[in-house]
Amino acid sequence: MWGLMLSQATSIPWLFCLIRSYSNTSLSTGSVSLTKSENGCEWIGGEAEKELAEFYPKDAEGAMPIAYIWARTIQCEGPGCGAEVPVTRSLWLARKGNRCVALQLIPQKSRKCIDLRIIVKQRDSWVDQAEPHARIDNPRFEGTAKRGSVTCPCCGYTTPVTSVRRQLKKRNGGANDAKLLCVVRMRPNQAGRIFQLPQSFDIEAINRAAEELRRREHHHKGRLSLVPDESLPVMSGVFNAPIYGHNTWGSLFTPRQSLALSTLARLISEAAGKLEKEIADKELVTAVQTCLGFNFSRVADLSNSLCGWKLDVQCPTHLFARQAIPMTWDFAESVCISQSSGSWSVMTERFASILLNIGADWSVGHVQQSSATNHPLPDGSAIAFITDPPYYNAVPYADLSDFFYVWFRRMLGDKYPELFATSLTPKDEEACQMAGWDAVRYAHKDSKWFEQQMGRALSEGRRVLNPRGIGTVVFAHKSTVGWEALLQALIDAGWIITASWPIDTEMDTRLRARDSAALASSVHLVCRPRENPDGSIRTDEVGDWRDILQELPRRIQEWMPRLAEEGVVGADAIFACLGPALEIFSRYSKVEKASGQTVSLREYLEHVWAAVAKEALATVFEGADASGFEEDARLTAMWLWTLFAGQTGANGSDNDEAEEEESEETDSKQSGYVLEYDAARKIAQGLGAHLESLPSLVEIKGETATLLSVAERTRRLFGREDAASPTKAQKKKKAQLQLGFVSELEQAEEAGSWGSKGVPPQGVTVLDRVHQSMILFAAGRAEALRRFLVDEGVGRDERFWRLAQVLSYLYPSASEERRWIDGVLARKKGLGF
């Protein structure tokens, strides 16, 4: 049930079946219509508008507000300042095509305050929206916040993140007293958004909404509070908002948002009485009321103080851009009674449209809530077992679901008393590794406990499956430890893994995917029961280790080209090979060596990774003999292929939702290319390389390994490993190149370490020499590059150009490395090669 609350998309088929199971009533006509009825959604929307219209005033020309843009504030702690500073990461309001609109902060030092103005771009210049003839030179679009610290426009003092956190914590997150920056409106019968500075009537309406909320809370007589006051847990990295003072679920909403949502929740509860006057079937009334509740959940997702502002379509973005409760500095407030994103009417139309498009030719189904470790189904009764299990501590599903649960309990608690019996969702038996996030509440939920629960769940799945049935387990975790635990649980539970297919289920623009090794696809493991005719697990077949090792490379060689033909490459291909590789191993109850020693799954997987890496490397170099390259080149190629093969612009995403999450003070932009250490270690071993023996190429920190960027290798490659870091003056001198290593090249030249011809000494390996040429190109050393390639003979090594071509394919298209290597390749013909 809570998974359905968290993800509306997964709930739609169930809701449709629920409605169809009670009545043949059409969804587009009749008394129970989702879009036309005076009951249900339309009645709620109309009543909500009557109650709330005064709190969302139109302007003098009748333009209706569709969104409000806010910023939390802090008091500048600079000496003698004390100005109220809006905390914002960006001043952009709209940025799409020719339309560019932004806010500007105007510091008033004498008054110790900050005024606002809106500027728009007209051709090649910026002007004040209120005074189109007033040209704005060199406008700034960066906000006041950077990595949690806030810089005051009045005095220039930067209040550190610890102080920012302390100030907001005292004010319960700062949503209640945030500063209104801009009102976004639409005029009747006119396309396009209007951006306006807040007027006095806007502020008055906000104050009236807060007063009305206080009045309703005072007169509220319900068993539960009007606005959810249940506690919000602190789970750093996932629930960051509580670190800044959001201590209850209700604190995530501004007073006006709380007023609007509590109004909708009450109307949904009251809708039952109105429906029962016209519909005799009380179960059908409950079904429709449940649909209204799910519609509410979509509104709530877009009506809280953690929603961002999307510049291209100029609308609020929903909270759950990823599975977390992050902290946001500036946020967008949607208007539930408008006709735009986040409104009740728009959510209704979308909901109804999906239901109608699904169609009405459905069979009646049955839904029952039960534990995955204790199914109510009898043995062998199912023909298919399909599951997408949790991935260790990847997503705290139950805690996240509380965002919706606390509101559903207020709307539908009397309809589903058994589901809403507790103040928050039940969590004790949730199969998720949580001890690392919250050792107080989840002390028992360590990795061992999680793996035991997974084993029990998969055993139950095999039990209820017919011996001729099929199982599918969806997995998209990037941790090799996670994969090994899942595969071990499957084998121990009596499954044979027969295949694995990656299916595109993830958005490449999602936050978790950017600049990380997260899979672009979900790998679907296809399984069959390993059973005797009587249904018991087959335990008497023993595999021969030599036979398995002989069959393994053949199976990978068959599978990898097939995946490549389907466009499955990189990390997706590596994990997709696990299925056919595991079929060889999992068809036996155990595998033994000639000595009688039992082979563990972990030992077998080491061989699988080696076979996959070898075959993948042949794919990367496409027919060329990769053994002609040193281990650093082989590892670099495989590393980049794992991360970026098949992707375009992997580092060039311009998704403004990335600004929804505040960066912690300990964060820094990761340079280089990061993999989980264990995955990197296995890739390296499969190529005959060892990470620890390549310190000039790979940096190991904790559980991650980073392939250093080309720029980071400058000192080692040019004989200046002990050189001092570039000074600020040197960096400023070469700022137009945006290359911090240019000054180091200058130091190396001046020290005479390049020899009489003015070129650097050749690197030890082909990869070293390719990287040297890239750095020379990037630094604008055209003559030194020519001498390096021609006079020193580096370019006469065919391996140099072959590796350069491979790297051009593998580096992300938007990366600096891609531009540099393509620049070197572009000079090949002109240099006579």
C-alpha atoms as one frame of an Amber mdcrd trajectory, in Angstrom:
protein
   0.000   0.000   0.000   2.740   2.441   0.913   4.555   1.807  -2.355   1.367
   2.855  -4.131   1.253   6.044  -2.094   4.822   6.857  -2.946   4.488   6.338
  -6.674   1.232   7.387  -8.267   2.131   5.734 -11.565   2.206   2.258 -10.013
  -1.155   2.789  -8.337  -3.185   3.614 -11.463  -3.868   0.050 -12.690  -4.950
  -0.929  -9.176  -7.250   2.063  -8.852  -8.792   1.381 -12.239  -9.408  -2.274
 -11.361 -10.883  -1.148  -8.042 -13.404   1.134  -9.711 -14.240  -1.398 -12.438
 -14.721  -4.173  -9.868 -17.597  -2.331  -8.234 -19.496  -0.844 -11.137 -19.728
  -0.549 -14.902 -19.963   3.205 -14.545 -18.043   5.044 -17.272 -15.166   7.193
 -16.208 -16.143   9.918 -18.654 -19.908  10.050 -18.175 -22.340   9.292 -15.407
 -22.716  10.114 -11.795 -19.263   8.934 -10.791 -17.291  10.707 -13.506 -13.845
  11.856 -12.483 -14.041  14.938 -14.687 -17.701  15.821 -15.274 -19.522  14.946
 -12.092 -20.683  17.577  -9.662 -19.464  15.042  -7.103 -15.838  14.017  -6.703
 -13.055  16.066  -8.197 -15.054  18.877  -9.748 -17.082  19.486  -6.607 -13.903
  19.544  -4.509 -12.222  21.962  -6.908 -15.203  24.292  -6.848 -15.524  24.276
  -3.082 -11.786  24.784  -2.640 -11.865  27.804  -4.931 -14.704  29.358  -2.940
 -12.754  29.011   0.297  -9.275  29.878  -0.949  -9.659  32.417  -3.769  -9.115
  35.422  -1.487  -5.673  34.119  -0.531  -4.461  34.036  -4.153  -5.486  37.490
  -5.437  -5.498  38.499  -9.087  -3.758  41.677 -10.172  -5.515  44.832 -11.414
  -5.758  43.386 -14.933  -7.293  40.128 -13.788  -4.142  37.998 -14.133  -4.403
  34.863 -12.007  -1.358  33.760  -9.974  -0.068  30.313 -10.894   3.077  30.237
  -8.746   5.002  32.167  -6.110   8.790  32.045  -5.844  10.233  32.272  -2.356
  13.613  32.241  -0.626  14.462  31.395   2.941  16.358  34.174   4.675  19.151
  34.594   7.175  20.524  37.609   8.998  23.985  38.564   7.794  26.524  38.018
  10.554  29.042  40.439   9.071  30.392  43.091  11.487  27.893  45.919  11.790
  25.643  44.575   9.003  22.679  42.422  10.086  20.874  42.697   6.732  18.153
  40.181   5.912  19.618  38.120   3.065  17.457  35.936   0.794  19.156  32.572
   0.413  19.046  31.632  -3.247  21.300  29.631  -5.520  20.193  31.214  -8.782
  18.442  34.404  -9.862  17.035  33.016 -13.098  13.256  33.009 -13.566  12.985
  31.875 -17.189  15.565  30.614 -19.630  14.311  29.030 -22.807  15.064  30.028
 -26.373  14.916  33.775 -26.778  13.084  34.331 -23.524  15.356  35.123 -20.597
  14.064  36.646 -17.355  15.917  36.999 -14.075  15.807  38.643 -10.681  18.441
  41.117  -9.543  19.374  41.859  -5.952  19.918  45.565  -5.254  21.814  46.077
  -1.977  20.812  49.115   0.035  23.779  49.448   2.384  22.490  52.510   4.206
  19.191  50.788   5.029  20.856  47.376   5.478  18.355  45.681   3.242  18.105
  44.235  -0.258  15.633  45.398  -2.889  14.585  43.432  -5.944  14.000  44.096
  -9.607  13.143  41.915 -12.596  15.261  42.158 -15.723  14.559  40.781 -19.187
  16.798  40.191 -22.166  16.037  42.172 -25.314  18.213  41.046 -28.192  21.774
  41.430 -26.904  21.116  43.582 -23.854  19.373  43.363 -20.500  16.817  45.938
 -19.336  14.762  46.604 -16.234  11.292  45.119 -16.777   9.679  48.090 -15.018
  11.764  50.611 -16.987  12.492  49.123 -20.430  14.792  52.023 -21.324  17.051
  51.368 -18.330  19.835  49.131 -19.601  21.508  46.724 -17.162  25.216  46.146
 -17.747  26.883  42.922 -16.661  23.991  41.473 -14.663  24.757  38.697 -12.182
  22.736  35.515 -12.101  24.433  33.689  -9.260  22.512  33.699  -6.033  23.751
  34.338  -2.525  24.197  30.688  -1.525  27.060  28.414  -2.453  27.633  25.039
  -0.811  25.572  26.054   2.185  27.280  29.365   2.936  25.564  32.677   2.204
  27.257  35.886   0.973  25.606  39.191   1.823  25.154  41.565  -1.176  25.351
  44.559   1.202  28.673  43.982   2.946  30.155  40.990   1.130  30.506  38.943
   4.310  29.979  35.200   3.916  27.998  33.602   6.720  29.296  30.021   7.075
  27.046  27.030   6.631  27.148  26.181  10.344  25.659  29.585  11.166  23.108
  29.299   8.364  22.039  25.973   9.759  21.837  27.353  13.298  19.669  30.305
  12.236  17.220  28.189  10.238  17.033  25.563  12.933  15.719  28.167  15.371
  12.945  28.975  12.871  11.874  25.396  12.089  13.441  25.450   8.653  12.531
  29.004   7.689   9.488  28.212   5.537   7.062  30.207   7.691   8.985  33.468
   7.381  10.526  33.069   3.921  10.774  36.112   1.639   8.490  36.320  -1.384
  10.671  37.151  -4.397   8.303  36.971  -7.341   4.709  36.232  -8.348   4.092
  34.341 -11.588   0.749  35.095 -13.246  -1.204  34.369 -16.426  -3.695  36.714
 -18.033  -6.997  35.346 -19.343  -6.823  34.280 -22.996  -3.141  35.164 -23.207
  -0.279  32.715 -23.488   2.936  33.052 -21.541   3.879  33.719 -17.954   4.073
  37.154 -16.368   6.726  37.730 -13.720   5.893  40.422 -11.181   7.491  41.728
  -8.034   5.212  41.129  -5.033   2.706  43.898  -4.345   1.130  44.944  -1.061
  -2.060  42.969  -1.801   0.054  39.808  -2.283   1.645  40.227   1.128  -1.714
  40.998   2.730  -3.218  37.824   1.255  -0.348  35.753   2.632  -0.855  37.240
   6.087  -4.599  36.578   5.934  -3.920  32.956   4.978  -1.679  32.541   8.025
  -4.362  34.076  10.250  -7.037  31.822   8.768  -4.880  28.755   9.349  -4.393
  29.741  12.990  -8.155  30.266  13.365  -8.941  26.841  11.902  -6.324  25.130
  14.042  -7.821  26.751  17.146 -11.339  25.515  16.319 -10.256  22.111  15.002
 -11.860  19.257  16.973 -10.548  16.220  15.127  -8.696  13.286  16.655  -5.635
  14.276  14.618  -4.160  17.741  14.211  -5.329  19.808  11.259  -1.788  19.984
   9.826   0.420  16.920  10.317   2.513  17.298  13.471   4.107  13.848  13.330
   7.895  13.869  13.732  10.212  14.049  10.755  13.318  11.831  11.164  16.885
  13.006  10.654  18.726  10.837   8.136  21.693  12.750   6.741  22.108  12.303
   2.999  18.442  11.401   2.519  16.455  13.509   4.977  18.568  16.684   5.012
  15.696  19.097   5.639  15.492  18.164   9.370  19.126  19.223   9.817  17.890
  22.767   9.169  14.979  22.620  11.594  12.122  20.897   9.744  11.157  18.685
  12.672   7.567  17.730  11.706   5.969  16.767   8.424   3.773  19.849   8.679
   6.821  22.126   8.902   7.609  21.315   5.257   4.686  23.524   4.209   4.222
  27.275   4.360   1.104  28.482   6.233  -0.772  29.071   2.965   0.210  25.644
   1.648  -0.954  24.069   4.899  -4.244  25.943   4.638  -4.790  24.812   1.049
  -3.894  21.167   1.644  -5.914  20.873   4.853  -8.880  22.344   2.969  -8.565
  19.754   0.183  -8.142  16.951   2.734 -11.309  17.996   4.563 -13.290  18.258
   1.328 -12.175  14.762   0.294 -13.420  13.437   3.621 -16.710  15.293   3.173
 -17.101  14.040  -0.412 -18.177  10.638   0.893 -21.363  12.044   2.385 -22.285
  13.766  -0.864 -21.553  10.654  -2.936 -23.548   8.370  -0.647 -26.687  10.405
  -1.342 -26.510   9.367  -5.008 -24.668   6.030  -4.925 -26.007   3.081  -2.932
 -22.830   1.022  -3.226 -20.677   2.180  -0.310 -17.648   0.276  -1.594 -17.846
   2.240  -4.827 -17.985   5.458  -2.818 -14.833   4.379  -1.008 -13.167   3.580
  -4.335 -13.909   7.022  -5.743 -12.851   8.692  -2.511  -9.583   6.765  -2.664
  -9.001   8.073  -6.187  -9.530  11.587  -4.858  -6.957  10.861  -2.174  -4.373
   9.815  -4.754  -5.115  12.959  -6.692  -4.386  14.883  -3.501  -1.004  13.161
  -3.192   0.095  14.612  -6.525  -0.977  18.085  -5.424   0.954  17.730  -2.146
   4.074  16.635  -4.020   3.988  20.008  -5.794   2.784  22.090  -2.847   5.543
  22.162  -0.252   8.545  24.330   0.561  11.026  21.929  -1.039   9.833  22.316
  -4.639  12.175  23.876  -7.174  11.423  26.121 -10.148  11.907  24.735 -13.662
  13.261  27.431 -15.965  12.388  26.026 -19.378   8.683  25.388 -18.776   8.383
  27.919 -15.927   6.567  25.812 -13.409   7.270  24.259 -10.008   9.027  20.906
  -9.864   7.858  18.173  -7.532   9.598  17.288  -4.290  10.441  13.719  -5.201
  12.809  14.388  -8.083  14.689  11.626  -6.319  13.860   9.501  -3.305  14.850
  11.983  -0.616  13.724  14.930   1.475  16.457  17.437   0.565  16.860  20.994
   1.761  16.203  23.735  -0.781  16.955  27.414  -0.309  14.598  28.997  -2.825
  11.356  27.241  -3.648   8.254  27.574  -5.791   4.709  27.535  -4.415   2.055
  26.220  -6.786  -1.564  27.453  -6.640  -3.992  24.593  -6.062  -6.996  26.532
  -7.448  -5.258  27.690 -10.655  -5.153  26.017 -14.055  -1.433  25.363 -14.020
   1.108  22.843 -12.737   0.333  21.591  -9.240  -3.298  22.613  -9.251  -6.163
  20.321  -8.340  -7.794  20.663 -11.747  -4.627  19.861 -13.715  -3.891  16.823
 -11.556  -7.489  15.677 -12.042  -7.274  15.985 -15.815  -4.011  14.060 -15.943
  -5.293  11.352 -13.625  -8.521  10.903 -15.555  -6.682  10.959 -18.896  -4.444
   8.107 -17.852  -7.363   6.042 -16.596  -9.297   6.634 -19.782  -6.336   5.777
 -22.005  -5.802   2.506 -20.172  -9.237   1.456 -21.362 -12.142  -0.368 -19.741
 -11.492  -3.956 -20.919 -10.053  -5.198 -17.640 -10.695  -8.266 -15.542 -11.519
  -7.926 -11.888  -8.399  -8.376  -9.771  -7.602  -8.970  -6.140  -5.178  -6.952
  -4.044  -3.989  -7.974  -0.607  -1.328  -6.506   1.644   1.055  -9.113   3.034
   4.692  -9.629   3.917   7.034 -10.806   1.185   8.486 -13.250   3.701   5.101
 -14.814   4.523   2.853 -15.101   1.480  -0.798 -16.143   1.893  -0.675 -18.026
  -1.447  -0.464 -21.850  -1.368   2.478 -23.821  -2.769   2.871 -23.814  -6.561
  -0.173 -21.623  -7.145   1.408 -18.784  -9.177   2.608 -18.905 -12.752   4.804
 -15.823 -12.433   6.811 -14.254  -9.631   7.870 -10.665 -10.377   9.599  -8.428
  -7.854  11.677  -5.263  -7.702  13.322  -5.690  -4.288  14.938  -2.987  -2.158
  18.670  -2.443  -2.638  20.275  -2.436   0.816  20.002   1.225   1.955  19.332
   2.771  -1.455  15.828   4.056  -0.630  14.148   4.410   2.792  10.711   3.612
   1.369   8.675   3.578   4.575  10.114   6.824   5.942   9.529   8.582   2.621
   5.983   7.253   2.443   5.154   9.066   5.651   5.005  12.293   3.617   1.789
  10.968   2.064   0.687   8.692   4.902   0.118  11.504   7.414  -2.293  13.200
   5.009  -4.014   9.963   3.936  -4.606   9.104   7.563  -6.501  12.371   7.936
  -8.509  11.886   4.731  -9.149   8.138   4.615  -8.298   6.796   8.055 -11.931
   5.929   8.783 -12.247   4.095   5.440  -9.159   1.934   5.985  -8.733   1.671
   9.771  -6.507  -1.415   9.516  -4.089   0.390   7.175  -3.909   3.619   9.189
  -3.849   2.184  12.694  -0.422   3.605  13.524   0.678   7.236  13.596   3.307
   6.565  10.927   3.937   3.683   8.536   5.054   0.381  10.107   8.824   0.021
   9.694  10.097  -2.757  11.962   9.878  -5.477   9.312  10.663  -3.374   6.250
  13.440  -5.158   4.337  15.895  -2.312   4.055  19.378  -1.806   5.542  18.854
   1.223   7.755  21.258   0.907  10.696  23.812   3.181   9.054  21.240   5.948
   8.600  19.510   5.734  11.949  21.195   3.529  14.538  18.623   4.476  17.192
  15.456   3.377  15.413  17.005   0.714  13.191  19.827  -0.831  15.220  18.856
  -4.345  14.077  18.636  -3.507  10.391  22.236  -4.148   9.367  23.433  -5.763
   6.136  23.252  -9.285   7.605  19.631  -8.799   8.646  18.740  -7.368   5.216
  20.330 -10.317   3.406  18.438 -12.751   5.628  15.154 -11.006   4.816  15.950
 -11.076   1.098  16.681 -14.786   1.331  13.370 -15.453   3.092  11.424 -13.389
   0.548  13.002 -15.120  -2.439  12.406 -18.521  -0.835   8.736 -17.654  -0.411
   8.593 -16.596  -4.049   9.978 -19.930  -5.166   7.522 -21.743  -2.882   4.394
 -20.141  -4.318   5.604 -20.470  -7.931   4.479 -23.374 -10.077   7.422 -25.655
 -11.029   6.858 -24.637 -14.659   6.492 -20.970 -13.803   8.919 -18.144 -14.328
  10.427 -15.573 -12.002  11.733 -12.079 -12.738  13.805 -10.091 -10.281  14.487
  -6.445 -11.154  17.765  -4.975  -9.984  19.519  -1.672 -10.715  22.015  -1.399
  -7.861  25.552  -0.337  -8.808  27.245  -2.068  -5.867  28.918  -5.389  -6.657
  28.365  -6.365  -3.030  24.655  -5.813  -3.566  24.687  -7.974  -6.658  26.560
 -10.777  -4.951  24.123 -10.792  -2.030  21.097 -10.899  -4.340  22.537 -13.663
  -6.505  23.523 -15.706  -3.476  20.024 -15.345  -2.055  18.500 -16.503  -5.348
  20.714 -19.564  -5.540  20.190 -20.462  -1.890  16.430 -20.115  -2.349  16.445
 -22.733  -5.110  16.401 -20.628  -8.281  18.255 -21.153 -11.540  19.155 -17.847
 -13.170  18.641 -18.352 -16.893  19.035 -14.872 -18.415  19.359 -11.192 -17.678
  18.029  -8.317 -19.733  18.570  -4.600 -19.170  15.398  -2.625 -19.800  15.328
   1.166 -19.930  13.399   2.200 -16.850  15.501   5.123 -15.633  15.679   8.742
 -16.818  19.229   9.779 -17.698  18.410  13.255 -16.340  17.485  11.996 -12.905
  19.608  13.399 -10.121  21.091  10.105  -9.085  22.306   9.342 -12.600  24.333
  12.458 -13.251  28.098  12.034 -13.045  27.776   8.658 -11.362  27.980   4.981
 -12.177  24.260   4.435 -11.610  22.803   2.049 -14.152  20.845   3.593 -17.012
  18.695   0.460 -17.105  17.143  -1.939 -14.662  18.518  -5.436 -15.142  15.776
  -8.051 -15.140  17.044 -11.429 -13.950  14.982 -14.275 -15.388  14.776 -17.302
 -13.088  13.302 -20.791 -12.984  12.746 -23.040  -9.960  15.516 -25.606  -9.372
  13.170 -28.324  -8.163  12.595 -32.035  -8.057   9.285 -33.390  -9.426   7.806
 -33.303  -5.914   8.508 -29.561  -5.620  11.471 -29.814  -3.256  14.717 -27.977
  -3.991  17.082 -30.087  -6.072  20.205 -30.589  -3.948  21.863 -33.639  -5.466
  23.471 -32.175  -8.619  27.130 -31.264  -8.286  28.889 -29.234 -10.974  32.488
 -29.743 -12.064  34.584 -26.573 -11.625  36.719 -27.305 -14.703  33.699 -27.732
 -16.952  32.180 -24.477 -15.705  35.374 -22.479 -16.253  35.574 -23.892 -19.765
  31.992 -22.967 -20.610  32.054 -19.486 -19.055  34.119 -17.567 -21.663  32.133
 -19.123 -24.509  28.887 -17.963 -22.954  30.193 -14.397 -22.462  31.549 -14.302
 -26.028  28.095 -15.254 -27.301  26.256 -12.791 -25.096  28.348  -9.590 -25.325
  27.974  -9.071 -29.138  24.263  -9.720 -28.818  23.995  -7.000 -26.200  26.058
  -4.614 -28.329  23.679  -5.151 -31.257  20.824  -4.128 -28.970  22.718  -1.001
 -27.893  23.447  -2.364 -24.428  26.953  -1.252 -23.457  28.943  -0.055 -20.467
  27.795  -0.888 -16.951  24.487  -2.160 -18.320  26.311  -4.745 -20.453  28.547
  -5.847 -17.586  25.634  -6.586 -15.286  23.500  -7.982 -18.107  26.136 -10.678
 -18.599  25.573 -11.944 -15.075  22.425 -13.813 -16.054  23.881 -16.179 -18.684
  27.046 -16.545 -16.611  25.045 -17.483 -13.513  22.961 -20.031 -15.395  26.061
 -22.184 -15.684  26.688 -21.995 -11.957  23.168 -21.946 -10.528  21.912 -25.041
 -12.360  23.789 -27.056  -9.738  23.096 -27.275  -6.041  26.847 -26.850  -5.546
  30.048 -26.747  -7.564  33.188 -28.624  -6.537  36.840 -28.577  -7.535  38.752
 -31.793  -8.245  39.888 -31.786  -4.626  36.297 -31.861  -3.434  36.406 -28.269
  -2.204  33.146 -26.377  -2.700  33.396 -23.271  -4.901  31.716 -20.188  -3.478
  29.642 -17.829  -5.568  32.075 -14.990  -4.785  34.996 -16.968  -6.208  33.007
 -17.760  -9.338  32.009 -14.126  -9.777  35.683 -13.121  -9.810  36.078 -15.291
 -12.895  32.873 -13.888 -14.378  34.186 -10.340 -14.033  37.475 -11.308 -15.626
  35.716 -12.931 -18.588  33.378  -9.969 -19.009  36.239  -7.462 -18.797  38.273
  -9.332 -21.401  35.355  -9.528 -23.833  34.339  -5.923 -23.195  37.880  -4.745
 -23.892  37.778  -6.498 -27.263  34.545  -4.603 -27.937  36.089  -1.285 -26.921
  39.114  -1.660 -29.210  36.936  -3.247 -31.902  39.175  -5.816 -33.522  42.467
  -4.293 -32.416  44.832  -6.263 -30.223  44.350  -4.635 -26.822  47.282  -6.619
 -25.453  49.581  -4.214 -27.302  48.686  -1.514 -24.783  49.958  -1.197 -21.250
  47.686  -1.871 -18.303  46.950   1.826 -17.690  45.460   2.220 -21.179  43.397
  -0.952 -20.884  42.076   0.096 -17.496  41.273   3.652 -18.619  39.370   2.400
 -21.649  37.337  -0.092 -19.612  36.702   2.447 -16.860  35.295   5.033 -19.272
  33.371   2.398 -21.207  31.752   1.191 -17.981  30.625   4.704 -17.080  29.779
   6.379 -20.353  29.463   3.939 -23.262  26.262   4.643 -25.167  25.682   7.966
 -23.425  25.821  11.413 -24.956  26.650  14.522 -22.992  27.090  12.603 -19.793
  28.654  15.573 -18.073  26.695  18.238 -19.849  23.259  17.995 -18.343  21.638
  21.362 -17.842  18.760  20.159 -15.740  17.761  22.865 -13.317  16.342  20.303
 -10.909  19.953  19.782  -9.838  19.632  23.002  -7.853  16.857  21.574  -5.695
  19.278  20.058  -3.218  21.523  22.143  -1.006  25.158  21.029  -1.037  26.722
  20.195   2.294  29.778  22.167   3.370  31.916  19.046   3.076  30.911  18.459
  -0.516  33.076  19.426  -3.431  32.729  18.925  -7.127  34.195  15.541  -7.905
  36.893  15.672 -10.564  37.850  12.535 -12.414  35.602   9.524 -12.937  34.295
   7.603  -9.941  33.467   3.931  -9.536  32.689   1.859  -6.511  36.040   0.522
  -5.346  35.070  -3.139  -5.517  33.761  -2.779  -9.073  36.941  -0.958 -10.115
  39.089  -3.615  -8.447  37.328  -6.420 -10.293  37.549  -4.635 -13.625  41.257
  -4.066 -13.070  41.908  -7.685 -12.090  40.052  -8.883 -15.153  42.479  -6.843
 -17.252  45.561  -8.014 -15.424  45.999  -4.694 -13.629  46.060  -3.683  -9.967
  44.654  -0.366  -8.747  47.238   0.045  -6.002  50.072  -0.135  -8.542  48.731
   2.842 -10.528  48.775   5.785  -8.079  49.410   8.317 -10.850  46.203   7.210
 -12.585  43.813   6.036  -9.861  43.036   7.555  -6.471  41.471   5.307  -3.835
  39.486   6.796  -0.972  37.380   4.580   1.236  34.809   2.707  -0.828  35.354
   4.679  -4.039  38.054   4.729  -6.680  38.596   7.706  -8.986  40.202   7.651
 -12.403  42.088  10.939 -12.322  41.265  13.548 -14.924  43.907  14.442 -17.509
  44.448  17.839 -15.888  45.151  16.208 -12.534  47.967  14.180 -14.100  49.870
  17.267 -15.327  52.553  17.350 -12.635  53.438  13.684 -13.013  53.481  13.772
 -16.812  55.629  16.907 -17.136  58.233  16.223 -14.496  56.873  18.715 -11.942
  55.403  16.353  -9.395  56.853  18.460  -6.595  55.778  21.760  -8.122  53.903
  24.202  -5.950  50.239  24.793  -6.593  49.503  27.644  -9.030  49.103  31.002
  -7.321  45.883  32.958  -7.574  47.628  35.478  -9.799  48.739  32.735 -12.179
  45.275  31.233 -12.258  43.731  34.620 -12.981  46.246  35.231 -15.791  45.084
  32.102 -17.589  41.435  32.196 -16.527  40.275  32.477 -20.118  41.568  28.947
 -20.731  39.940  27.626 -17.539  42.949  25.339 -17.073  44.549  25.309 -13.652
  47.561  23.375 -14.964  48.753  26.017 -17.470  50.944  27.663 -14.869  52.530
  24.324 -14.083  53.509  23.951 -17.729  55.102  27.373 -17.568  57.048  26.357
 -14.465  58.264  23.212 -16.195  59.395  25.161 -19.268  61.187  27.766 -17.183
  62.964  25.078 -15.174  64.372  23.665 -18.406  62.983  20.225 -17.764  61.723
  19.983 -21.347  65.179  19.818 -22.881  66.779  21.898 -25.641  63.948  21.450
 -28.137  61.347  22.828 -25.775  59.255  19.685 -25.546  58.470  17.518 -22.516
  60.128  14.134 -21.987  58.009  11.331 -23.350  55.763   9.535 -20.933  56.451
   5.930 -20.070  53.282   4.468 -21.590  51.173   5.172 -24.666  48.419   6.549
 -22.418  50.922   8.926 -20.774  51.945  10.263 -24.173  48.344  10.668 -25.328
  47.539  12.621 -22.160  50.650  14.780 -22.626  49.534  15.713 -26.122  46.039
  16.558 -24.842  47.489  18.897 -22.210  49.720  20.630 -24.754  46.734  21.170
 -27.023  44.568  22.438 -24.178  47.253  24.902 -23.081  47.628  26.299 -26.601
  51.197  24.950 -27.038  50.799  24.231 -30.746  54.518  24.319 -31.568  55.448
  22.153 -28.589  52.724  19.696 -29.630  54.125  19.529 -33.175  57.649  18.872
 -31.927  56.375  16.288 -29.466  54.503  14.337 -32.137  56.795  14.871 -35.128
  60.344  15.603 -34.015  60.249  13.288 -31.010  58.471  10.617 -33.054  55.552
  10.095 -30.673  53.090  10.316 -33.545  54.824   7.565 -35.508  53.563   4.963
 -33.046  50.316   3.679 -34.529  49.160   2.682 -31.042  49.114   6.381 -30.124
  46.464   7.226 -32.730  44.516   4.022 -32.124  44.256   4.789 -28.410  43.430
   8.437 -29.123  40.550   7.332 -31.342  39.236   4.988 -28.661  39.385   7.721
 -26.012  37.559  10.114 -28.336  34.722   7.611 -28.435  34.742   6.989 -24.691
  35.085  10.458 -23.136  31.701  12.148 -22.489  30.805  14.431 -25.393  30.487
  17.503 -23.170  33.770  16.934 -21.301  36.972  18.939 -21.668  38.890  15.715
 -22.326  36.722  14.977 -25.349  37.444  18.402 -26.810  41.177  18.062 -26.188
  41.578  14.590 -27.697  39.530  15.580 -30.746  41.810  18.609 -31.136  44.853
  16.337 -31.208  43.217  13.965 -33.686  42.288  16.893 -35.941  46.013  17.656
 -36.367  46.962  14.126 -37.435  46.669  14.626 -41.169  48.200  18.098 -41.144
  51.266  16.743 -39.359  51.773  14.134 -42.057  50.534  11.039 -40.227
